[in-house]
Amino acid sequence: MDNIKRFDIAAQSLSRRLAEYFTALECSEKERIREIRLRSRQPVAVITDNGAEFAANTGRLTQVYSDLVLKTDENEIADIFKRLCGYSVHSFKDAINRGYITVEGGHRAGIAGTAVTENGRVTAVRDVCSINLRIAREIKGAADEIYKSEYAHGLKSVIIAGPPASGKTTVLRDLARQLSDCSKGECRKTLVCDERGEIGASFSGIAQNDLGINCDLLTSYPKSEGIMIALRSFSPDIIICDEIATTEEVQAVEAGVNSGVCFALSLHARNERELKTKPILKRLLMTGEFDRVILLSGRHVGKTEKIFTAGDLIA
């Protein structure tokens, strides 16, 4: 899907006023926007490669905050929240309780409000006051550097780390496409476990992103459950998952490793110090399966900052 069309789909999930504003922007402006951030009674902000900018009523983005900047209120935020849920908030209850909604095109809307809790667990979110719409982009070639350095001579397991918005999901998406591309030689059975719907961006059962011709897609399955289903039913050569974060997910990865399956995983880390202090990463590395931990620079999608071995990160 063309990235301009993808941006317009994301914009259409906003209120009519903001949808008209963002779809009317020049294509060069749309290409720059990574996030649209909405806060009740605050200015409409976007995040670009240049940092934070504002939506001005002149129809252009500006880095200068002034009376010309558009603002949202609680009524518009509430309307956008309902639109993001397709006016069926209950259907998205579990996702909302985790703090986000995935919409058509693979875009993810972060939701902030007042949590309703029971026995220490979030059971509902009310009074939504902030929405962060992250724009998903398909960048073919984003995994070129990693594919050439790690997969040119066969399959292996890798962990891709980086700070938020460094392109981890974009790289995993393109890596799935390249690994399952039979034109490169061996046709590898690839499976993507896409809990948040951001890698494949499945809509009505069809992936909106190109994952290659030999890739199976499990959408919205919890990663731990999806990995076990993959092992039981799909005999994959490699499983790709985004943002491994829980003990249950690590246990599922361990089961896959013991079954001879390779993995390409991602996790959050800004630098080497954070990598060394993550218990989840240490446990993954202790499996002996992961040959590399690749830290993305965050400056350019797919650009490697540094490559670590397990010995570099385990004391």
N, C-alpha and C positions, 0 to 999 in steps of 0.2 A: 504494500500500500504506500502511495506517495506520502511523504512526510507533511506536506502542506495540507493535503486532504485529511491526514490523521490529526493535525492540529485543529482543523475546522470541526472535526467530529468532537474533539475534546471541548472546544468552545461552545458547541451546541448544547452541552450538558449544563451550562450556566443559565442564569436568568436571561430573558429575552434581551434586555438592555445590554448586558455584558456580552452575550453571544453576538449581537450585531456589531458591537465595538471591536471585538477581537477578530471576527471573521473579515472585517473591513480593513484590517491592517495590511500593510504591504508584505509581500512574501518574504522579503529580506528580514523584516521584523519578526514574522512568525518563526523563521528558522532559528532565531536567536533565543527564543523563550524556552526555558527549561521548566519553570514552575509559574503558576498563577496563584497568588496568595491573597485570600480574602479574610478580613477580620471585621467583626461588627463595629460600626461607627469609626472605622479607620480607612486609610487610603487603599485603593486597589493597587497591589504591588506585583511585579513579576521579577523572576530571577533569570538573568541572562549570564553570558560569559563575562560580562563586565560588572556583575554584582546585581544589587537591587535597583530597579527602576520603577517608575510609576506610570499608570495609565492616565493621560491627560485628556480633557474634553476637546482638545484640538484634533484628536484622532491619531496622535503620535505618542510614543513612549518618551519619557523624560527622566533624567537623573535628579532633577530639581523638584523638591517638594514645594508646592504653592497652592493657591486657591483654585487653580485650574485642574487639580488632580481629582479624579473620580473617587467617591467613597461608597461603601456599602453600609446597610443597617441590618438590624436583627431580622426584619421581615424578609429582606432579600436573601440573607443567609439561609433562613428557614426554607424559602422557596427553592433555592439551589440544592439544599440538602435533599428535599423531596424529589426533585428532578433527577439527581444522581442515583436515587433509589428506584427510579421508574415509578414514583408515587406508590411504592409498596415497601415501606420502611421495614416492615416485619420480615420480608423476604431476605433482607440484608442484615438481620439482627446479629448473627455471629460475626460477620466481617466488621460491622460497626463497633461491636464490643472489643475487637482487636485494634480499632483505631483507623480503619481505612475502608474505602469502597473501590473496587476495580470496575471501570466502566468500559464501554465498547472502544476497541482500539488498544486496549491494554493500559490505558491511563489510570493512575491511582490517585484517589482523592483522600488525603488525610483529614480526619474529622476530630475536632477538639470541642469539648463541652463539659457538662457536669455528669460525672459517672454515678450510676446507681449500682451499689454493690451489695452482695449477699455472701456471707462466709468468706470474705476477702476476695471475691471474684466479681468482675464487672458483668452485670446482667442487662444493663441498658445505658444509653447515653441520652441525656436531655439537654435542652437549652444550648444547642450547637451554636458556637460563637466564632469559630474559625475553620476555614477549609483551605487546604493546600492541594491544588490540582497539579500533579507531576505529569509532564508531557512525555509520553513514551515515543521513542524514535527507533526506527529500524535502520541501522547503518551497516550495509553489507561491506565486509572488509574490516570491520572493527576488531575481529579476532585474528587477523592475518599474522600479526607479530607472534602471538601466542601459538597459533597453529604451526607456524614454521619452526619455532624453537622447541616445541614440546611434542608435536604429533607427526612430524615429517617421517618418522621411522617406526610408527606403531602407536598403539594405545597406551596410555598411562593415566594415573589419577593425579589431579592437580586441584589446588585451592586458590581461588582468585579473591584477593582481599583489596579493600580500598575504602576511602571515606564515602559518606553519602554523596550521591550524584556524581560519582567518579566513572560511571559507565559499566559497573559490574554486570547488571542485567543485560545491557546491550551487547557486551562481549559474550556472555553465555549464549544469548540468542544466536549470534552469528557463528559461534563455535558449534552449536547444534547443527546449523545448516551445513557447515563445512565437513563435519564429521560424518554426516549422513549423505553426503554428496558422492554418489557412486562413480562420478566422472573422475575422481581423484585416485581411483584404484580400488582397494578393498571396500566393499559396501558394508559399513559398520552399522549394526543394529543399535540405534540411538533412542533413548527414551527421556522425555522431559517431564519431570514432576513439577507442575506449575501451580502451586498452591494459591498464589495471589492473582493468577491469570495475566501476568505481565510479560512472560517470555513468549508464549504463543499467541496471546490475545485472542483466545477462542471466542467466537460469536456464533450462536446457533449451531454449535458443534464443529465449526470450521475455523482453523487457525488463520488469523488475519496476517500473521507474520510468516515469512518463509523459513521453515525449519528443516528443509531438505526433503528428499524423496523417500528416505528410509528411517523416518522418525515417528515414534508414537508419542502422543500427548495426553497426559492425565491432568485435567484442569480442576482446581478447587479441592483436590484431595489433600488432607493434611500430609505433610511430607513424610512423616514416619509411616503412615498407612499406605501412601502412594508407592513408596519404595518397596514395601513388602508385596504389594499387588504386582508391581513390575517384576519382582523376582519370581513370583509364583506363576505368572501368566504370560510374560513377554520375552523371557530369556534375553535381556539386552546385553550388548557388549559394553555399553557405557550409559550411566544415568546422570542426568544434569539437573541440579537443584539450585535454587537461589536462597541465600541467607539462612544457612544452618545455624540454629541458635539454642536448641534444647537438648536435654539428655536423651529424650525419646528419639529424636532425629538422629543423633549420633549412634544410638543403638541399632537403628535401622541401617545406617551406613555400614556399621560393623558386620551386620548380617550379610549385606551385599558383598563386602570385601571377602568374607569367608566363603562366598559362593563364586568367587572369581570374577566379579564384575568391577569395572573401573568406574570412577566418579569424577565429575567436574562440578565443584561446589563453590559457593561464594560466602563470604562473611564480612562484617564491618570491621575495619581497622584503619586508623589514620597513618600509622607509622610502625616501625619495628618494635618500639617499646610496647605499644598496645598489643601487637601480635604475641609478644612473649608473656603477656599477663592474661591471656584468654584461656581459661580451663577447657573450653570446648575445642579450641584448636589443638591444645596439647593432647587431648584424648584422641582426636582424629589422627594426629601424627604418630601416636603410639601404636596405631594399627600396623604401621610399617608399609602401608600401601601408597601413601602420598609422596611422590618424588619431589614435588615442587610446591612452594607457596609463592604466588606471584602478586606483588604489591603494585597496584595501579597508581599512576602519578596523580590522577585527578585533573591534570591540566588539559589533556587531550584523550578522547575516548580510545581505549585500547592500548594506550602508551604505558609501558612498563617502567616503574620506578626502580624496582629491585627484585631479584629472584632469590629466594631462600631455600635451603634444604632443611630437612627436619633437624639435623644437628645444629644448625644455626639458631634455632628457636627453642630447643629443649635443653635446659641446663643439665 
